[in-house]
């Protein structure tokens, strides 16, 4: 785990007194994750996940994130459901960190998703969008303002070719665009944030994880994030995985004509967002934190490949 705050069995027992879940029977740290400290926790009355929110998460937005996950879980979305304390609160504090307890979900993430798993992810994303479309939400935190500010901070640090590419893409993204269907988006639904139960022709999603970049945004941008990660083929898009992803999403929430036309632009916007975030982690690490730095060049290649696709509207098979 990249950022870790330890919790002892004794500390956990005291903290759990605020809940009606019984005494702890097991506490195990979770090795995956790059942002928060997570633990599997068993109590006399269930199995849970404990999350301590580290400095990478905006504490002011935590009530929104927890309320959103509670809302989505109540509407059948397989996301971590916050466990309420006896007084109804969802957020507490443990070892100097904001902390919450969640339902424990089944399944495991996959590195190389099959077409069937891509279809399942597309359908789940559409259901998430429908369930959260009217939920009050602030703009997602990695939107246009963040892109502009991060690009301005990074540009002097980049090689000339990268700085030129960034400036050109910012100019292209800054052109006026048509309004698109919008609502709550996940904004980070990479492969490692989806748990699958079973495989074969009918995989079932056991969980959608890590909602800490969620907020209001264009649904198509969220779909483009998924396509860029789940269907990447060394920078290109693998049609064998992309088509079932898009078809399953469209079957659950039909894409509009404006969205079909905007698809190339949104693929580029999604690639730019993650190129910038990886460049930021590489060039501007936060003091006092050890963060897993992922290769910025991977999303540079994806951005260049999406630029090469041109502006032809999306055509669904």
Wavefront OBJ file of the C-alpha trace (Angstrom):
o trace
v 0.000 0.000 0.000
v 1.415 3.385 -0.951
v 0.088 5.433 1.987
v -0.470 3.518 5.210
v -1.655 4.353 8.722
v -1.433 1.345 11.027
v -4.326 0.239 13.241
v -3.978 -2.178 16.154
v -6.605 -4.684 17.239
v -7.032 -2.738 20.495
v -7.526 0.592 18.704
v -10.065 -0.991 16.395
v -12.020 -2.483 19.300
v -12.386 0.929 20.938
v -13.373 2.579 17.655
v -16.007 -0.069 16.906
v -17.841 0.718 20.123
v -19.626 3.438 18.132
v -21.188 0.714 15.959
v -23.704 -2.015 16.690
v -21.571 -4.697 15.049
v -20.037 -6.552 17.969
v -16.388 -6.964 18.841
v -13.704 -7.379 16.165
v -12.610 -10.925 15.352
v -10.123 -10.209 12.533
v -8.086 -7.281 11.198
v -5.976 -7.646 8.029
v -4.346 -4.885 5.965
v -5.175 -4.781 2.253
v -2.081 -4.550 0.068
v -3.786 -3.019 -2.989
v -4.496 0.677 -3.377
v -2.500 3.833 -3.901
v -4.516 6.450 -2.016
v -6.041 5.268 1.279
v -5.303 2.794 4.060
v -7.695 -0.170 3.872
v -8.275 -3.181 6.106
v -10.490 -6.225 6.068
v -12.379 -6.239 9.366
v -14.504 -9.086 10.691
v -16.781 -8.551 13.674
v -19.203 -10.747 15.536
v -21.960 -9.492 13.187
v -20.420 -9.309 9.754
v -17.531 -8.728 7.391
v -16.464 -5.206 6.493
v -13.767 -2.987 5.006
v -12.251 -0.206 7.101
v -10.886 2.808 5.209
v -8.671 5.513 6.687
v -8.634 8.471 4.321
v -5.164 9.817 3.745
v -4.069 13.267 2.620
v -4.769 12.531 -1.059
v -8.541 12.754 -0.508
v -10.325 16.079 0.005
v -11.751 15.717 3.520
v -14.402 18.340 2.813
v -15.889 16.064 0.128
v -15.969 12.902 2.245
v -19.600 13.388 3.405
v -20.626 13.670 -0.258
v -18.738 10.530 -1.246
v -20.226 8.505 1.607
v -23.759 9.774 0.966
v -23.339 8.995 -2.734
v -22.225 5.427 -2.079
v -25.109 4.920 0.331
v -27.524 6.229 -2.326
v -26.083 4.034 -5.078
v -26.090 0.939 -2.869
v -29.754 1.566 -2.031
v -30.449 1.674 -5.781
v -28.848 -1.678 -6.487
v -25.373 -0.555 -7.577
v -22.755 -2.990 -6.194
v -20.593 -0.403 -4.463
v -19.262 -0.297 -0.900
v -22.172 0.647 1.382
v -21.087 2.775 4.366
v -21.983 1.193 7.714
v -23.818 3.704 9.911
v -22.841 4.211 13.524
v -25.417 3.961 16.282
v -26.099 7.704 15.937
v -26.450 7.486 12.146
v -23.105 9.033 11.245
v -21.157 7.484 8.373
v -17.803 9.169 9.026
v -15.609 8.973 12.118
v -11.946 9.399 12.991
v -9.294 6.811 13.801
v -5.605 7.422 14.498
v -5.847 11.013 13.305
v -7.474 10.119 9.995
v -11.099 10.381 8.843
v -12.371 6.807 8.811
v -15.397 4.843 7.677
v -16.566 1.253 7.662
v -18.063 -0.323 4.533
v -19.710 -3.518 3.380
v -17.210 -6.071 2.095
v -17.775 -6.977 -1.555
v -17.016 -10.226 -3.337
v -14.801 -10.796 -6.340
v -11.436 -9.884 -7.789
v -10.223 -7.398 -10.379
v -8.840 -8.547 -13.732
v -5.787 -7.332 -15.613
v -6.858 -8.507 -19.078
v -10.650 -8.256 -19.325
v -12.530 -10.431 -21.765
v -15.149 -9.022 -24.144
v -17.833 -10.383 -21.797
v -16.255 -8.609 -18.831
v -16.065 -5.371 -20.846
v -19.767 -5.720 -21.628
v -20.523 -6.229 -17.939
v -18.513 -3.114 -17.092
v -20.351 -1.068 -19.721
v -23.753 -2.131 -18.427
v -22.741 -1.443 -14.813
v -21.470 2.033 -15.690
v -24.740 2.884 -17.431
v -26.746 1.704 -14.418
v -24.537 3.814 -12.156
v -25.209 6.866 -14.317
v -28.947 6.269 -14.249
v -28.999 5.718 -10.490
v -27.020 8.877 -9.771
v -28.250 11.238 -12.466
v -30.422 13.314 -10.096
v -28.228 13.006 -7.005
v -26.948 16.465 -5.963
v -23.222 16.569 -6.584
v -20.376 19.068 -6.958
v -18.345 18.985 -10.184
v -15.941 16.066 -10.256
v -12.559 17.238 -8.939
v -10.521 16.559 -12.096
v -12.577 18.716 -14.459
v -11.597 21.618 -16.717
v -10.421 23.904 -13.899
v -8.080 21.235 -12.548
v -6.816 20.454 -16.068
v -5.985 24.107 -16.741
v -4.292 24.683 -13.384
v -2.300 21.436 -13.511
v -1.189 22.029 -17.086
v 0.030 25.546 -16.224
v 2.033 24.182 -13.295
v 3.553 21.308 -15.287
v 4.330 22.931 -18.618
v 7.649 24.538 -17.524
v 8.816 21.142 -16.242
v 8.205 19.202 -19.455
v 10.476 18.490 -22.420
v 9.763 20.771 -25.367
v 7.874 18.115 -27.355
v 5.601 17.278 -24.427
v 4.982 20.951 -23.656
v 4.004 21.540 -27.286
v 1.674 18.543 -27.293
v 0.046 19.720 -24.077
v -0.460 23.264 -25.388
v -1.966 22.010 -28.627
v -4.349 19.625 -26.889
v -5.451 22.278 -24.401
v -6.275 24.590 -27.307
v -8.291 21.848 -28.999
v -10.129 20.946 -25.803
v -10.869 24.596 -25.096
v -13.020 25.030 -28.200
v -16.788 25.343 -27.533
v -18.554 21.990 -27.274
v -22.166 20.863 -27.323
v -23.887 20.208 -23.995
v -24.062 16.487 -23.234
v -26.117 14.377 -20.798
v -24.563 14.735 -17.365
v -24.922 13.673 -13.753
v -22.852 11.785 -11.213
v -19.858 10.070 -12.781
v -17.295 7.752 -11.217
v -14.368 9.367 -13.091
v -11.856 6.608 -12.204
v -13.401 3.259 -13.153
v -10.192 1.511 -14.124
v -9.924 -2.277 -14.254
v -8.584 -2.462 -10.698
v -11.705 -0.703 -9.414
v -14.101 -3.435 -10.581
v -14.487 -6.812 -8.882
v -15.739 -9.811 -10.864
v -17.318 -12.974 -9.537
v -16.956 -15.909 -11.922
v -15.847 -15.770 -15.525
v -16.843 -17.346 -18.822
v -19.665 -15.936 -20.933
v -21.681 -14.434 -18.069
v -19.339 -12.759 -15.561
v -21.017 -10.983 -12.658
v -19.745 -7.756 -11.167
v -19.359 -8.056 -7.414
v -18.242 -4.509 -6.752
v -17.430 -1.058 -8.104
v -14.756 0.588 -5.945
v -12.987 3.901 -5.257
v -15.516 6.701 -5.695
v -13.143 9.429 -4.454
v -12.953 11.256 -7.794
v -16.723 11.122 -8.316
v -18.845 14.186 -8.965
v -20.985 15.788 -11.624
v -19.700 15.466 -15.180
v -20.538 14.307 -18.679
v -21.559 10.654 -18.780
v -19.655 10.234 -22.047
v -16.416 11.386 -20.398
v -16.840 8.587 -17.850
v -17.402 6.047 -20.619
v -14.309 7.326 -22.434
v -12.208 6.820 -19.287
v -13.333 3.204 -19.176
v -12.726 2.652 -22.893
v -9.197 4.093 -22.740
v -8.232 1.721 -19.924
v -10.283 -1.419 -20.513
v -9.849 -1.521 -24.299
v -6.296 -0.225 -24.640
v -4.050 -2.102 -27.053
v -0.611 -0.486 -26.730
v -2.175 2.933 -27.222
v -4.797 1.843 -29.737
v -8.369 0.727 -29.098
v -9.113 -2.986 -29.322
v -12.429 -3.253 -31.177
v -13.041 -6.784 -29.867
v -13.351 -5.350 -26.346
v -14.608 -1.868 -27.249
v -17.703 -2.933 -29.173
v -19.262 -5.027 -26.372
v -18.417 -2.296 -23.846
v -20.217 0.343 -25.907
v -23.097 -1.917 -26.943
v -23.875 -2.921 -23.353
v -23.709 0.690 -22.166
v -25.931 1.867 -25.036
v -28.484 -0.876 -24.330
v -28.893 0.376 -20.752
v -28.593 4.118 -21.428
v -28.852 4.970 -25.126
v -26.229 7.402 -26.352
v -27.573 10.563 -27.993
v -26.584 11.877 -31.413
v -24.598 14.638 -29.684
v -22.700 12.029 -27.665
v -21.887 9.969 -30.753
v -20.482 13.098 -32.395
v -18.501 14.050 -29.279
v -16.898 10.617 -28.769
v -13.472 11.416 -30.326
v -13.164 14.612 -28.282
v -14.115 12.836 -25.036
v -11.595 10.056 -25.644
v -8.930 12.736 -25.923
v -10.204 14.604 -22.868
v -10.070 11.404 -20.811
v -6.548 10.639 -22.051
v -5.398 14.183 -21.272
v -6.804 14.007 -17.742
v -4.803 10.885 -16.851
v -1.652 11.997 -18.668
v -1.727 15.151 -16.534
v -2.410 13.318 -13.268
v 0.479 10.935 -13.882
v 2.770 13.796 -14.871
v 1.765 15.572 -11.669
v 2.609 12.530 -9.538
v 5.966 12.230 -11.329
v 7.036 15.887 -11.307
v 5.220 17.274 -8.255
v 5.004 14.580 -5.553
v 3.330 15.757 -2.367
v 5.740 16.181 0.569
v 5.361 13.590 3.285
v 3.617 11.046 1.058
v 4.879 7.999 -0.759
v 2.687 7.564 -3.828
v 2.826 4.847 -6.443
v 3.930 6.696 -9.596
v 2.453 5.220 -12.745
v 4.107 5.705 -16.115
v 2.984 9.030 -17.661
v 4.156 7.882 -21.101
v 1.419 5.253 -21.207
v -1.223 7.983 -21.371
v 0.908 10.134 -23.646
v 0.781 7.250 -26.127
v -2.972 6.905 -25.635
v -3.498 10.631 -26.199
v -1.452 10.571 -29.395
v -3.373 7.532 -30.631
v -6.737 9.186 -29.914
v -5.628 12.343 -31.740
v -4.769 10.190 -34.754
v -8.338 8.825 -34.877
v -9.680 12.157 -36.136
v -13.135 13.563 -35.471
v -15.437 11.019 -37.104
v -18.561 10.345 -34.965
v -18.894 7.046 -33.159
v -20.823 4.386 -35.051
v -22.329 1.611 -33.003
v -22.294 -1.832 -34.619
l 1 2 3 4 5 6 7 8 9 10 11 12 13 14 15 16 17 18 19 20 21 22 23 24 25 26 27 28 29 30 31 32 33 34 35 36 37 38 39 40 41 42 43 44 45 46 47 48 49 50 51 52 53 54 55 56 57 58 59 60 61 62 63 64 65 66 67 68 69 70 71 72 73 74 75 76 77 78 79 80 81 82 83 84 85 86 87 88 89 90 91 92 93 94 95 96 97 98 99 100 101 102 103 104 105 106 107 108 109 110 111 112 113 114 115 116 117 118 119 120 121 122 123 124 125 126 127 128 129 130 131 132 133 134 135 136 137 138 139 140 141 142 143 144 145 146 147 148 149 150 151 152 153 154 155 156 157 158 159 160 161 162 163 164 165 166 167 168 169 170 171 172 173 174 175 176 177 178 179 180 181 182 183 184 185 186 187 188 189 190 191 192 193 194 195 196 197 198 199 200 201 202 203 204 205 206 207 208 209 210 211 212 213 214 215 216 217 218 219 220 221 222 223 224 225 226 227 228 229 230 231 232 233 234 235 236 237 238 239 240 241 242 243 244 245 246 247 248 249 250 251 252 253 254 255 256 257 258 259 260 261 262 263 264 265 266 267 268 269 270 271 272 273 274 275 276 277 278 279 280 281 282 283 284 285 286 287 288 289 290 291 292 293 294 295 296 297 298 299 300 301 302 303 304 305 306 307 308 309 310 311 312 313 314 315 316 317
